[in-house]
Amino acid sequence: MEKKKRLEFLILAVTCLVSLLITSMGLCEDELGNSESYQKALQLASRLTPEEKVGQLFLITFDGSEIGEESEIFQFISKYRVGGVVLKRENGNFTDSDNVLQNAYDLISGLQSIAWDERNELGASPNINFANDYIPIFMGISQTGGSFPYDQIISGVTSTPSQMAIGATWNTSYAEDVGELIGSELEALGFNLFFGPSLDVLDITYSKGKENLGVRTFGGDPFWVGEMGAAYINGIHHGSKNKIAIIAKNFPGRGSSDRLPWEEVATVRKSLEQLQLIELAPFLRVTAPIDSEANFMADGLLSSHIRYQGFQGNIRATTKPISFDQNAMELLMDLSPLDTWREAGGILVSDDLGSQAVNKFYNPSGQFIDARQVVRNAFLAGNDLLYMDQLISTGDENRFTTYRKTMDLFVQKYKEDQAFAERVDASLVRVLTRKYELYNEFTLEKVIPNANKLSNLGSDSEIAFEVALQAATLINPSQNQINETFPLPPQFGERILIFTDDQTVQQCEGCLPQDIFPVNGLQASILNLYGPSGSGQIGENQITSYSFNDLYDYVNSPFNRPELEENLSKAKWVIFALREINPEQPSSYALHNLLAENPSVLRDKNILVFSFDVPYYFDATEISAFSAFYCLYSKLPSFVEVAARIIFQELTPQGASPVSISGVVYDLITAMTPAPDQIIPLMVDEEAAQSIMDEEGAEQISGDQENTLPVFKLGDILPVKTGIIVDHNYHPVPDGTVVRFTMYEQGANTSIQQIESVTENGIAKASVVLQNAGLHEIRVESEPTLSSQILVLDISEEEAIVSAVFPTQIPTLEETLVSDETVTESPEIDLEQNNNKVSEWFVATGFSWILGVAIFYLLHDYFIIEDRIKISGSSIVGGLFNTAWIILDFSGSSPRYGINGYVSLCFSVFIGALMGGVIGWIYIQILKYRSKKK
């Protein structure tokens, strides 16, 4: 009898524990281990041969668009089963600019069909166990905006703004909208792997004579780069309906590298702490599961061929890039949240292993390189997908020979080395899991999109124009100074001379040239808007356009260009339209040369300079020669149109530079600090106050509804918060900005209490203890901003009344930037009361007994009365245990409100009762078994 009682007690305890686990943790879905995609990947991996497993780890390229049975790419897909193919403009994969979209769609569909047809031929044999072993190919592309040279497809699809243009808007919704557009169009073509966005924090901007990252980054502040990148990623996921895997680059950040990493292995000399605060911060943002309702997380990271002192210690010439350094990569991936992201299936993709930088590192003398060992080192460092473009071993006929030898080596190592095989299997499962996340079934119908979508591509230019409107930035001088210098736009009869650094490119070798930044582009926009066919403000003969090649020739030989010199002398307005500085194109320095060698020709003229690339190419002396200097960050037609509207003063630039500009002493770190001329809004934190009032029994004063104020007592905690604190550009300050809340005795300068907090989404919060009776004030400051709204507290033992007033100074910020919460008095706290725990106890207890009785009667036909009593009793105990656990707040759950709170509570009771009944049934079976055994 004693043993029986102990057994019953044990069963009840197990019931309670199991129920507790279900209620507190949830067993509906594991993050990775039991996910459907992971299980499918394991099953498929178990059926693959070593050759097929190895093939899935490689991303390769090919030349042209021929994919017939005799082509190299056909053999690699059908025989080696490569994991993916990357299409590039320079490899001639996109042909015929007039039909580039249809050709790209047919090419991608054809490549997927090769893999499908090959597996179906095998599956047709009765001697082969075919279980849907077709594996879709990753079709990769880098199409991050800004047109040539950053996009692979330069016609047909909608041209999107550069990342820096998006960053200059300081509005993450534009990043999401652009990402959504890119995702929808690339998915319609059949792409399912996207290299981007770049999450580099542009710390080092420009050195004369060297290339730079340019507009391929969102900016120079790690917080905003991370926010923009996360929104961009979410947009691509949403636009592609989660059918594109996003590989954020260039991990772990190259914005502070001392040279371009694709030319030579670069070095970042920063400590680990500095790297975490700057370079790594955006990557940590897109690998952290912050918002479950939005898909801000990157699917993979592209590892850069760069050395990092913070991870690798003292850097020498022989120090490997981090993409080849196993110890450094492991140290990096152990950081939170990268560790949990990796455990959840995040994939690492090597940057191009055939790059010039890698070749120089492994072959410094230029005599011999074994590409097989290069790829092997990259794999052992932790990369799951190995990207090989122009990778050729010494002595090999072409890169395809190197591809074969490399894969053969991997197969050999797989068969001989168990540790190597385990690494291959682990990476394989990650890759297959990601593919199953894109397509829940591996069928050609799921993988190839409907061709009817192609007709909708390339027609959505509204988002580009919206970004252009918000990104356009006045670099120098201020708008007030411009209004004084030339209060009127160009008038009828005034000569306008435009110099444009034009650009003509081809989609492929043999394709027709395309003017993506035409010499007369700005002129055409001006005439369209303000010429005879527009508003009629100017005549066609007033404007003359030249290229930068013309300007370069004039600077070098002015006597050879008399017509240009004459037009320049007659012009009242001289406008320069610039794009990126290219050391290999001397004409891109034409304006620099003109300012250095013949600046007198620009005297007494209105000189307007528009950079359609980065804003930091000019020094202070050069900028002083400009009447106005603007930056638009992208050379798309929409941005050219916005420049025309700025010239004629129809628009006032709204953007702010997301990078530092030494020429105008614009320091981004300073610009991100709180604006000193604002009055920080300060108020009671209504939500937190309501929670405290419910728990501690604080009251409210009733009266005029609009003037109802919260009431607290001496000794209570008063939660307060700021409104949105803005920076020098009038955008919310970055998260983590320090804010100090200070309580004073009214009329005295001595602080009674001081609390430091940090901002989140521009708002800081604090909890102030009402520890002294009398009149007190709470103020807040965040250097260099020292003025704030004042909360006045009248504290007594019976009650503490809170009111709010502004200081006497008048704020100078625009009204639209002042939070709606800024009022002369704190608003009424009128939040919904959380449910009474006594009533919850009665409801839950009654529901437990109802469930027990229901189970007793439902089992009438299946169990004898004694067993039904045991099962129903166990159900009641399980339900009551969950009732106590939830109501006594052991679960740590948030307060429950209204009918939804009761429904949530009853569901927990139901789970407990169900598990209790199951345990009761198990107990009966144990007793029956023991009885038979006796």
HELIX and SHEET records of a PDB file:
HELIX    1   1 GLU A    2  SER A   24  1                                  23    
HELIX    2   2 GLU A   36  ARG A   47  1                                  12    
HELIX    3   3 PRO A   50  GLY A   55  1                                   6    
HELIX    4   4 GLU A   72  SER A   78  1                                   7    
HELIX    5   5 SER A   97  ASN A   99  5                                   3    
HELIX    6   6 VAL A  100  GLY A  123  1                                  24    
HELIX    7   7 GLN A  163  GLY A  167  1                                   5    
HELIX    8   8 THR A  172  LEU A  189  1                                  18    
HELIX    9   9 GLY A  214  ARG A  216  5                                   3    
HELIX   10  10 PRO A  222  GLY A  239  1                                  18    
HELIX   11  11 LEU A  272  LEU A  277  1                                   6    
HELIX   12  12 ALA A  281  ARG A  285  1                                   5    
HELIX   13  13 GLN A  309  GLN A  312  1                                   4    
HELIX   14  14 ILE A  322  PHE A  324  5                                   3    
HELIX   15  15 GLN A  326  MET A  333  1                                   8    
HELIX   16  16 LEU A  338  GLU A  343  1                                   6    
HELIX   17  17 GLN A  356  TYR A  362  1                                   7    
HELIX   18  18 ALA A  371  LEU A  380  1                                  10    
HELIX   19  19 ARG A  399  GLU A  416  1                                  18    
HELIX   20  20 GLN A  418  LEU A  438  1                                  21    
HELIX   21  21 LEU A  444  VAL A  447  1                                   4    
HELIX   22  22 ALA A  451  ASN A  456  5                                   6    
HELIX   23  23 GLU A  462  ALA A  471  1                                  10    
HELIX   24  24 GLN A  479  THR A  485  1                                   7    
HELIX   25  25 GLY A  521  TYR A  530  1                                  10    
HELIX   26  26 GLU A  540  GLN A  542  5                                   3    
HELIX   27  27 PHE A  548  ASN A  556  1                                   9    
HELIX   28  28 PRO A  558  ASN A  560  5                                   3    
HELIX   29  29 PRO A  562  LYS A  570  1                                   9    
HELIX   30  30 PRO A  586  TYR A  589  5                                   4    
HELIX   31  31 ALA A  590  GLU A  597  1                                   8    
HELIX   32  32 PRO A  599  LEU A  602  5                                   4    
HELIX   33  33 ALA A  620  SER A  624  1                                   5    
HELIX   34  34 PRO A  637  ILE A  647  1                                  11    
HELIX   35  35 SER A  662  VAL A  664  5                                   3    
HELIX   36  36 LEU A  668  ALA A  671  1                                   4    
HELIX   37  37 GLU A  686  GLU A  696  1                                  11    
HELIX   38  38 GLN A  705  ASN A  707  5                                   3    
HELIX   39  39 GLU A  815  LEU A  817  5                                   3    
HELIX   40  40 LYS A  837  LEU A  858  1                                  22    
HELIX   41  41 ILE A  865  ILE A  887  1                                  23    
HELIX   42  42 GLY A  898  LYS A  933  1                                  36    
SHEET    1   A 8 ILE A 347  SER A 350  0                                        
SHEET    2   A 8 GLY A 300  SER A 303  1                                        
SHEET    3   A 8 ALA A 245  PHE A 251  1                                        
SHEET    4   A 8 LEU A 193  SER A 198  1                                        
SHEET    5   A 8 PHE A 138  ILE A 141  1                                        
SHEET    6   A 8 GLY A  84  VAL A  86  1                                        
SHEET    7   A 8 PHE A  58  ILE A  60  1                                        
SHEET    8   A 8 LEU A 386  MET A 388  1                                        
SHEET    1   B 2 ALA A 266  VAL A 268  0                                        
SHEET    2   B 2 ILE A 306  TYR A 308  1                                        
SHEET    1   C 6 THR A 473  ASN A 476  0                                        
SHEET    2   C 6 ALA A 628  CYS A 631 -1                                        
SHEET    3   C 6 ASN A 606  SER A 611  1                                        
SHEET    4   C 6 TRP A 573  LEU A 578  1                                        
SHEET    5   C 6 ILE A 496  THR A 500  1                                        
SHEET    6   C 6 ILE A 543  SER A 547  1                                        
SHEET    1   D 2 GLN A 503  GLN A 506  0                                        
SHEET    2   D 2 PRO A 513  PHE A 517 -1                                        
SHEET    1   E 3 LEU A 682  VAL A 684  0                                        
SHEET    2   E 3 ILE A 717  THR A 722 -1                                        
SHEET    3   E 3 LYS A 765  VAL A 769 -1                                        
SHEET    1   F 6 VAL A 711  PHE A 712  0                                        
SHEET    2   F 6 ALA A 800  VAL A 805 -1                                        
SHEET    3   F 6 ILE A 790  ILE A 795 -1                                        
SHEET    4   F 6 GLY A 774  GLU A 781 -1                                        
SHEET    5   F 6 VAL A 738  GLU A 745 -1                                        
SHEET    6   F 6 SER A 751  VAL A 758 -1                                        
END                                                                             
